[in-house]
């Protein structure tokens, strides 16, 4: 319902003053976990996959997100609605855009995508091109992780 009202206000604003009057709310973290807990979760995920990778944890407090809010977020819908253009707007561009909004970044041996840690300290892959949130990687996304970079 909020999204419908927001779209209505945006359309009215564009018609009256040439710009959207409704600002879509940005997804917010639901809390943080300490760097040691985040590191353990990431190391466990890498062990599960059977690979070793560089892990970049830029802050002592790592943001966590509510899974349902992520799945329904405007940011994920916005990024996934963009067009794929080989070399100029492909997987690294999609994942960089979502990283700029809320999600952490991962590069595999085949692909760039995103991930989050949720309110239950569970690791979730996010495919920014199709909005799929999953506990496992699909074969086309890669099998070896090169690096993980948290927000």
N, C-alpha and C positions, 0 to 999 in steps of 0.2 A: 504494500500500500504506500509506504514512504517513497519508494522508488517511482511509483506512478505519479504521486504528487510532485516529486522533485522534477520529473520530466515535464509535467504540466507547467510548473513555475519557470522552468528553463525555456520552454517554448514561448510562453507569454513574455518573458524578459527579452528574448531574441526579437520578438515581433515589435515590442515597444521601444526598447533602447539599444537593440543590436547585440546584446550579450546575455548570457545565462545569469539569472538572478539567484539560482539555487546552487549552493556549494555542497557537493556530495561529501558526507562525512568520511574522513580517512580512518582506516582500520587502526586500532590502537593495541599495543601489547596488553595482555591481561596480568602481567607480572614479569618477574625476572627469576633466573636461577644463577647460581654462582658459576664462575669459570671452570671450577673443578668438576662440578656435576655435568655441565655441558660437554666438557672434554671426555668424560667417561661415556656419555651417551653416544657421542660421535665415534669414539674408539670401538665401542660395542657394535655399532652399525658397520664400520669398516671390517671388523672381525667376521661379522655375519656374512658379508659379501665375499670375504676372503682376499682382501687387498690392503695395501698400505698407501696412505696419501698424506699430503701436506694439509694441516689444519690451521686455519687462521682465526683466532679468537681475539678480536680487537679490544674488548672491554672486560672488566671484571664481573659485571652484571650482564647476563645475556637475556635478551627479550624472548618471552614466550607468548604464544597466541592461542586464542580459543579456536579450535578446529572448525567449528560450524561458522564462526565469523569469517574465517579465512575462505572457506568454500563459497560463502555467499558475498564476499567482499566486492565492492565496486572496482577496486584496483585490479583484482584478478580478471574480472569481466572486461575491463577496459583494455588491459594488455592483451588478452586472448583475442580480442576483436580486431586487432591490427592485422594487416596483410603480411604474409610471408613473401619475401623477395630474396631469392638466392644471392648471397654475398653482401647485399646492402641492408637487408632486414631479415636475418635468419636467427637460429637458436640463441646465439650469444647476445643478440640485440633484445630478444624477448626476455631472456633471463636477467639481463642488465636493467631493463626497465622495471621488472618486478622487484629486483634487489633494491632499486632506488626508492621503492615504495614501502616494503616491509619484509620481504622474504630474504633468506640467506641464499648464497650462490654455491653451485657445485659444477665442476667440469668432470666429465667422464672421458673415457678413451674415444667416445663417438659423439658426444652431445653436451650442451650446456643447459642446465635447468636450475630449479630452486628447491629449497626445503625450509621447513620450520620445525621447531620443537613446540609441542602443544602444552596445554595446562596440566597434562598428566605426564609430562616429560617424555612423550613419545615422539619419535622421529617420523616425519612425513615428507615424501618427495612431492614436488609440485611441478607439473608440466605447464609452463606459462602459455604455450600455444593452444592448448585445448582445455584448460582449467582442471585437468585430472589431478586429484590428490590421492596418493597411494602409499602403502607401506613398502612396496617393492618396485624395483626398476623393471621395465620391459626390455626385451632383448635389443630392440632398436635404439634404446637410450644408452646402451653401453653396459659393460660388465666390470670395468676397472675404474676406480675413482682417482682422478689426478689431484684435485684439491677441493677442500670445503672452506668457505669463508662465511663466518657468522656476521650478523648485524649487531 
